[in-house]
Amino acid sequence: MSRIAQIFRYPVKGLSPEPMSKAELSPGRAIPLDRAFALAHGSTQFDAVNPKFLPKSKFLMLARNERLAALRCRYHDESQELVIEREGKQVARGRLDMPVGRQMIEQFFAAYMGDEMRGSPKLLRARNHTFSDMPRHCISLINISSLRELERVMKTPLDPLRFRANLYFDTGQPWQEFDWCAEGGGVDIKIGNEVMVRAFSRTQRCAATNVNLETASRDANIPLQLQQAFGHADMGIYLEVIQGGSIKLGNTVTPAE
């Protein structure tokens, strides 16, 4: 029986994850505060009143900006404060519900990223919007058995967080999760006693997975390794929440019969 081993949210697109012991899910929505904020290049046009999906190239992201991996961030829900640390020391702090707080975060990234920024950075947020790599609200899932199969081929351990998923679980069988993304409609999956999700797409991997999260350097070519070994560049799947409720660590993950 498969169970949830880890739950993560990524408050700011491209920055570090926050572990969670539980999460409340709503139909058609992502995990609360997952990719709720994004650091956009100054040239990016975004309407917070009428938000639209934008490609990840419009934002700071690990695929191009590996220096982001050297930072650790924490978002405090009650105070709406973002704290950024590097090598265990605080380097920036600001309340994201206040202009001066957002400005402090933006100024830090302007200095930290230097020439990698296209114009002055803008910290973006919009109501009921997520800055996901997908045009729709979704949850990403990784089967640890598939990751272990990739490690076997590459002959090296891989930090699961390279794949920036929301949920990690283990079916005991590599690539079983791909069977849940059948053409013409994905499989419904029950999580715990309340939540129902539907698999709708495999997750094609990009250069972000090549970044070592400890050294903030590129030390692999994972999309290429996947393609050469398995004939695809996919790791993990995307899910849509069909029936909401609470999920927590240890919940069972059970495909519908």
N, C-alpha and C positions, 0 to 999 in steps of 0.2 A: 504493500500500500504506500502510495506517495504522500509525503507530507511537506508542508512549507518549512524550509530550513532557515530562510532569511527574508526579511522585508526591508526595502529601502525606498526613500524618496530623495529627489534631487531638487531642492528648492530653487537653485539657480542653474539654469542650463549650462553645462560645460564644467561646473564646479563639483566639489566632492559630495558623496552621498551621506545621508543620515540614516542610521539603522533604526528600525521601528519594531516594537513588539506586537503591535496591532494597527489596524487601519479601518476606517469606515468608508465603504464604497457606495457610490450612487450610480444608478443606471446611466450609461452613456458618458460617464465622467472618468477622469484619471484618479489616481490616488491623490487625496487632498494635498495641495501645495507642491505637487510634483511638477517640476519645470514651470513653476508659477512666475518666475522672473527670468529675464535673459539680458545679457550685456550685448547690446547691438553696436555695430560700427556706426560712426557718425553719419555715414552716407545712407543708412537704412531708413526707409520710410515706413512708419507704422502708425495706424490709427487706433488708439486705445478704446475709443468709443465704438468703433465698428471693426474689431480685430479680424484679421485674415491670416491664414497660414503663410509662413515665409520659409524658404529653404534655410538650412543651417548655415550656409555660407554668409548669411546676413549677420551672424552673431559670432562672438568668441566661442571657440569649440576646440576640443582636444584633437580633432582630425588635422587641424592646422596649427593649433596653438598649444603645443605640449607643455609649455611653461605653466599652464593652469594646474597641472597635476602636482606641482610643488606646494599648492595652497590647500588649506583645510578650512572649510566654512561651517558655521553653525547658525541656524536661523531659530530665533526664539519666538514662538507663536504669540505669546501674550504681549510682549513688548514690540513685536514686529521688527526686531533688531537683528541685523546680520553682523556676525563677527568673523573676520578672516585672519587666519594665522599662517605663518611660514616658519618651519623648523621650530615649532612649539612656542613661537612668540607672536603676540597680536600685532598685526600690521595695518589693520583697518577695522572700523566699527561704525555703524550708522543705522538709525531707524529708517526703515524703508517706507514708512507711511508719512514721512516728513521730507520736504524738499532738501533741507540741509543735510539730512542723513543720506539720502540718495546721492547727493553731490559729493559727499565724502567718499563714498564707495566708487563713484565714477572717477574722481580724481586719483584715487589709488591705482585703478586699472589703467588710466592714461599713462601714469608714470611707470607702472610695472611692465606693461606690454610694449610701450615705446612705439617703434616703427611698425609693429604688427597690427596696430589699430589703424583703421581707415577713418580718420576724423575722430573727434572727441567721443568717447564711449557714452552710451545712453542706457541706463538701467530701466528696462521696460516691464510693465505689468498691465494686464487688462482683466476685467471681471469675467469669470467663467471661461478663461482662455488658458491653454497650456502651450508652451513653446516646445512641443514635441517634434521629433523628426517626421512624424506622421501627420497628415492633415486632420485626423480625427482624434478625439480623446481615447486613450488606450492604456493598457498595462502591459509591460513587457515581462517575459518569463524565460528563465534558463533552466534546462534540464542538466543537472550536474553530471549525469552519465555521459551526455554528449560532450561536455567539456573534458571529461577524463579521457574520452576517445581521442580528442584533439591533442591532449597532453601526451598520450601514448605515441601518436604519430610524430609529434614534434620533439619527443624525448626531453621534455622540460616541464616543470610545474608552471601553471598560469594562475594569476590572481583572478578569481571569478569577477571581481569588480571592474576588470577591464571591459566587461560587456555591459555594464551600466544598466542592469535589469532591475525591475521592481521586486520580483519574486524569484527565489531560487528554490528548487525542489529536485527530487531524484526519483525517476521511474525505475532505475535499475537496468534500463535498456537504452542504449544510445539512439538518438534520432526518433524515438517513439513519438515525441511531441509533434513532429512534422506530419504524422498521420492525422492529426487533429485539424489540419488546415486543408481539408479536402476541397477540390474544385467544386464550385457550385454551392458552397456553404460549409462553414467550419463546424466542428463538433462542439456541443455544449458541455461545459465542465463545471462541476459543483465543487466549491471550496468551503470546507467546514459544513455547517448545518444550514446556512442562510444564503450564501452568495452563489449566483450562477453567472458564468462568463462564457463567451464564445470565441474560439480561436478563429482568426480571420487572415493571418499572414505570417509567413516566415520572416525572420529579421535578417536582412542582408547586411553584412558587416563592412565597415569602412576603416580608414586609417586610424581612427580613434583607438581601436583595440591594439594598435602597435605600440602604444605609449606605456612604459613601465611606470606605475603609479607611485613607486618609491623613489625612483631616480629622476622622474620627469623627463626621460629620454626615450627615444624609439629604439627598441632592441629586438623587434620581430616584424614579420610581415604576415599577420594572421589571415587576412583575406586571401592572400596567395597560397598559404599553406592549406587552408580549407579547400580552395579550388583544386589544387594539385592532388590532395589526398582523397577528397570526397566528391569532386565534380560540382561543387557549389560553394558559395561564400557566405552561407547562412549559419547562424548560431542563435537559437532561441526563437520565440514566436510572440506575436502581439495578440492580446485579448481585448474584447469589448465587454464591459459589464452589462449584463442583461437584467439581473435581479440584484439589488443592493443588499447591504448588511455589513456585519463586522467580520473581519478576518484577523487571525492571529497566528503566531508561530506555533507549529505543530498541527495546524489544520490539515485535514486530508484533502487531496486533489484527486477528484474522481471523474473521469470522462463518462458522459451519458452512454447507456447501453444502446 
